[in-house]
Amino acid sequence: MNKKSSASAGSAPAPVSAKAASPAPVGFEEEFVTGLKAIFEERIVFNQLLGLKITSLEPSRVVARIDMRPELVGHFAFNRVHGGVISAGLDAMGGLAVMAAIGARHMDETPLQRLHRFGKLGTIDLRIDYLRPGISPYFELHAHVLRLGSRVANTRMEFLGADGTLFSTGAAAYIVS
């Protein structure tokens, strides 16, 4: 037996859960939340075009809303949302989730210092699965980070209708440095 296997002989290794690896919950300062909302909802002009509005911003999960309007229709006969709105919205939400996770990781810095960390963030891979037609008066978008590394972050996202129906899912990777 080698040293590695003899050290664990007689006892199974403790399972590693995702929750055990997650940082302790933190609350963001109002200055950070206000600054991140300004970046996401105002300074990223395409998010304005989509009508993306943050409804919940936590270190482990972000939620936003898009109200359906005529400019977002992808199929005129059914009034369903365009697939590009779904993919762009989910991509933006994955990026927002990464921003929140980076902000939580660096709570020892001032809110302004943390907000400046997002300058190099960019999408490097995006997959969207369209599960059913997006017909709803508004849509809720959810995202969370699966892994935040020093260079790459991985996320999962969901695009839901007003009644909670899951229309699309997404997975993405983002460069963070």
C-alpha positions in Angstrom: 0.0 0.0 0.0 1.2 3.5 -0.8 1.1 6.3 1.7 -2.0 7.8 0.1 -4.2 4.7 0.4 -2.8 3.7 3.8 -3.8 7.1 5.3 -7.4 6.5 4.3 -7.5 2.8 5.1 -10.4 1.9 7.3 -12.4 5.1 6.7 -14.0 6.5 3.7 -13.0 10.0 2.7 -15.4 12.7 3.7 -17.6 13.7 0.8 -17.1 17.2 -0.5 -20.3 19.1 -1.1 -20.9 22.2 -3.1 -22.2 23.9 0.0 -19.1 23.1 2.0 -17.0 24.8 -0.6 -19.2 27.9 -0.8 -18.2 31.0 1.0 -20.2 32.1 4.1 -23.1 34.2 3.2 -22.3 37.9 3.0 -24.5 41.0 2.5 -23.5 43.6 0.0 -23.3 47.3 1.0 -25.8 49.6 -0.5 -23.0 51.4 -2.4 -21.9 48.2 -4.1 -25.5 47.2 -5.0 -26.2 50.7 -6.4 -23.0 50.7 -8.4 -23.5 47.2 -9.8 -27.1 48.0 -10.8 -25.9 51.2 -12.5 -23.3 49.2 -14.5 -25.7 46.4 -15.4 -28.9 48.4 -16.0 -27.5 51.8 -17.3 -23.9 51.6 -18.5 -24.4 48.3 -20.5 -26.7 49.9 -23.0 -27.8 46.6 -24.6 -29.3 45.5 -21.2 -31.4 48.7 -21.4 -32.6 47.7 -24.9 -33.6 44.3 -23.4 -35.3 45.9 -20.5 -33.3 43.9 -17.9 -33.9 45.0 -14.4 -32.3 43.4 -11.3 -34.8 42.2 -8.8 -32.4 40.3 -6.4 -28.7 40.5 -6.0 -27.0 38.1 -3.6 -23.5 36.7 -3.7 -24.8 33.2 -4.6 -27.7 34.0 -6.9 -29.0 36.8 -9.0 -32.5 37.4 -10.4 -33.7 39.9 -13.0 -36.9 40.6 -15.0 -37.7 41.5 -18.6 -41.2 42.8 -19.4 -42.5 41.5 -22.7 -43.1 44.3 -25.2 -43.6 44.5 -29.0 -39.9 45.1 -29.8 -39.0 41.7 -28.3 -41.4 39.6 -30.4 -39.7 36.9 -32.4 -42.8 35.3 -33.9 -45.6 37.8 -34.8 -48.4 35.3 -35.0 -47.8 33.9 -31.5 -46.3 37.0 -29.7 -43.4 34.9 -28.4 -40.1 36.4 -27.3 -37.2 36.2 -29.8 -34.6 33.6 -29.1 -31.9 36.3 -29.3 -33.5 38.1 -26.3 -33.4 34.8 -24.4 -29.7 34.1 -25.2 -28.6 37.7 -24.6 -30.5 37.9 -21.4 -29.1 34.7 -20.1 -25.6 35.7 -21.1 -26.0 39.0 -19.3 -27.3 37.2 -16.2 -24.4 34.8 -16.1 -22.0 37.8 -16.2 -24.0 39.5 -13.4 -23.7 36.3 -11.3 -19.9 36.3 -11.8 -19.8 40.0 -10.8 -21.7 39.2 -7.6 -19.4 36.3 -6.8 -16.3 38.4 -7.4 -17.8 41.1 -5.2 -18.4 38.6 -2.4 -14.9 37.1 -2.8 -13.3 40.5 -2.2 -15.3 41.9 0.7 -12.1 43.2 2.2 -11.9 45.8 -0.5 -14.1 48.9 -0.8 -17.2 48.7 -2.9 -15.5 51.0 -5.5 -12.4 48.8 -5.7 -14.7 45.7 -6.2 -16.7 47.4 -9.0 -13.5 48.1 -10.9 -12.7 44.4 -11.0 -15.3 43.8 -13.7 -13.4 45.5 -16.5 -11.9 42.3 -17.9 -15.0 40.2 -17.6 -16.1 38.6 -20.9 -18.0 35.6 -22.3 -15.8 32.8 -23.6 -18.5 30.1 -24.1 -22.3 30.1 -24.0 -24.8 27.3 -24.5 -28.6 27.9 -24.5 -31.2 25.2 -24.6 -34.6 26.4 -25.8 -37.1 24.1 -24.0 -40.5 25.7 -25.1 -41.8 28.9 -26.7 -41.4 32.0 -24.6 -44.9 33.4 -24.3 -45.6 35.4 -21.1 -46.3 38.9 -20.0 -42.9 39.1 -18.4 -39.9 36.8 -17.8 -37.7 36.1 -14.8 -34.0 35.3 -15.3 -32.0 33.4 -12.7 -28.2 32.8 -12.6 -25.7 31.4 -10.2 -22.0 30.6 -10.3 -20.9 27.0 -10.3 -17.2 27.8 -10.0 -15.2 31.0 -9.7 -11.6 30.4 -10.5 -8.8 32.9 -10.7 -9.2 33.2 -14.5 -12.5 31.5 -15.5 -15.9 31.3 -14.0 -18.7 28.9 -14.9 -22.4 29.7 -14.5 -25.9 28.2 -14.9 -28.9 30.3 -15.9 -32.7 29.9 -16.3 -35.3 31.9 -18.3 -38.8 31.5 -16.8 -42.3 32.8 -17.5 -44.4 34.8 -15.1 -46.0 31.5 -13.9 -42.6 29.9 -13.2 -42.6 27.8 -16.4 -39.0 27.1 -17.5 -38.6 28.2 -21.1 -34.8 28.0 -21.5 -31.6 27.1 -19.7 -28.1 28.2 -20.2 -24.5 27.4 -19.2 -21.6 29.7 -19.7 -17.9 30.3 -19.1 -16.5 33.8 -18.5 -12.9 35.1 -18.4 -12.5 37.0 -15.2 -8.8 38.1 -15.5 
